[in-house]
Amino acid sequence: MINDNVIAYAPDKDQRTALQANAKTLEAYLSWCEVVIRTRMQLYFLEECSHSDIKVHEPPNHHSDWSALATYIRRQHLDFRSQLLLILALVPYVKPQVFDVFLSRNEGTDRPYTEFGCVEYQGMYVATGETLAFLLGGSSVETKLEIQSFLTNKKEKSSVRGDDEHVLLSLMTVESERHVNPLKDTLILAPEHVPRFTTGQAYKVALGSDFPAQIIESTLSLEDVYLPEDTLEQLADIKDWVNFGSILQHDWNMKDKIRVGFRALFYGPPGTGKTISVTALGNTLGKNVYKVDLSRVHSKYIGETEKNLEKVFRFAEQNEALLFFDEADAVFGQRTQTTNSNDQYANQHVSYLLQRIERFDGLVVLASNYKENFDDAFFRRFESVVHFSLPNSEQRLRLWKEGFSDKAPLDDDINFNDIAIQYPLSAAHIMNVIRHVSLRSLAKGGIAIRYQDVLNGIEREQGRKVSPRW
């Protein structure tokens, strides 16, 4: 359960917006795919055609499109071939009639055209490597060999991050029986990846209880989190990297000048919004957030800790998940003096973890309550260091006023302005008080919530008698 509390507004509206954005992008790409197919068929059958090459039909412009589909294409820097492959893999789910043109029969053999490559798979008509080769090169043997080489051993290659096309292939369904000719392999998205490109929602991978990272969730986006303006600006920087990082690296030729991935450190007192901001960031970016439990990563056996960590990072890379390490100072703080073998192994594990974080080309966030526990060298490892401060009186006033339900029977004697000024509570403490007094009211038949009830709730929350600041 997440304890950092903020005000929620309308997450359902964000989900509808994401769905609408994806639908618009999908329609554009499906239209493009249909034009590509039509042009190839005209060229192949020597029909009248105003083009000599399908590549005159450029994919839709996605640089100002923030749908999940466009963002993925931009982030992975997919070229013409890869974008066509991705859309072919989506067609059976969103517009299967696009492939109806491939159902025509060869009049000479009275059989379907084998060169089209489409096959039935689990009740759907789907493309194969043969289909992709046909669309890209018609009857070209060279194109067939290129696609055959591309698809060979795709399962093994797709597990290695760095090759954008093979990362794309890792999203495909892997058939239980592999074909001798990889051109016969089906090109269809695995069901767990379909929601990302259709509804805009990240698929929640079901992991066993022994996996050392578990998903954490909230319904909030960054727009719902009430934080100081400078903190929100720093969070926006992280969002910009996710949206524009691929363009910066590839289109602006910065790949050899900046590190892969993005590392952020969130620090500040408990209850200031660090954890909820991580989950809100994940929602805004369409990423699942996985919190790593380092106590379950550590093993007494040599090499096992590194294997457990690699399992987590590989999973996050393949699923584009956001990794979250909470209470980072307990693990990454200034390393201990090596007085025995246990200290030596602990330092080795920390060193490996830091190196793996630096090689991770996704988004990783570390959180800590205490900045002082880290040395200067540690901070240089981060692209962003975000301070989460306790809310000021103005921010506390908004939390008090907007935190209660509209149905809460608040007594007229409650002066939230005085409470906000006198009691410097965190957002989490304020929401805990609101929850407490609201439940007490309901338990007593919905009686009015009085000023003294709020003060009693504050005292209860802090576990001691509270006095005003003056």
Protein Blocks (a to p, Z undefined) as FASTA:
>chain_A
ZZbdcddfblmlmmmmmmmmmmmmmmmmmmmmmmmmmmmmmmmnopacfbfbfklmccdd
fklccbfklmmmmmnopafklmmmmmmmmmmmmommlmmmmmpccfklopacfknopace
ehiacddfklmmmmmnomafklmmmmmmmmgoklmmmmpghifmlmmmmmpccdfbdcfb
lmlpccdddfklmmmmmnopacdddddfklcbdcdddfbdfklpccdfklmmmmmmmmmm
mmmmmmmmmmnopmmmpcedjddddeddehiopmmmmmmmmmmnopacddddfklmpcfb
ghklmmmmmmmmmmmmmnopacddehkllmmmccdddfbfklmmmmmmmmmmmmmmmmpc
cdcddddfblklpcfklmmmpfbdcddddddfklmmmmmmmmpcfklccdfklcfklmmm
mmccdfklmmmmmmmmmmmmmmnoopacdfklmmmmmmmmnopacddfZZ
